[in-house]
Amino acid sequence: MEIRERDEYGNLKPPTKIFSGPTEKETIAALGPQLAQEKLDNMQRDIVINGLGAQVARMKIEIMQLKGGAF
């Protein structure tokens, strides 16, 4: 958390941290790359899931063809 004090003329001074934790801006800046990585991971997972679904569908068609069924 930061506070901003005023000087003798009433102008705001630069912000001063009042505890040692990260500021809101610092937290957001740190979370940005993590969010991007999570999105990439989710996209890769979706690609794998879709690929497996297509493979299952192909295998079902092959089984139906081996059994002599029409599809």
Buried (B, 14 or more C-beta within 10 A) or exposed (E): EEEEEEEEEEEEEEEEEEEEEEEEEEEEEEEEEEEEEEEEEEEEEEEEEEEEEEEEEEEEEEEEEEEEEEE
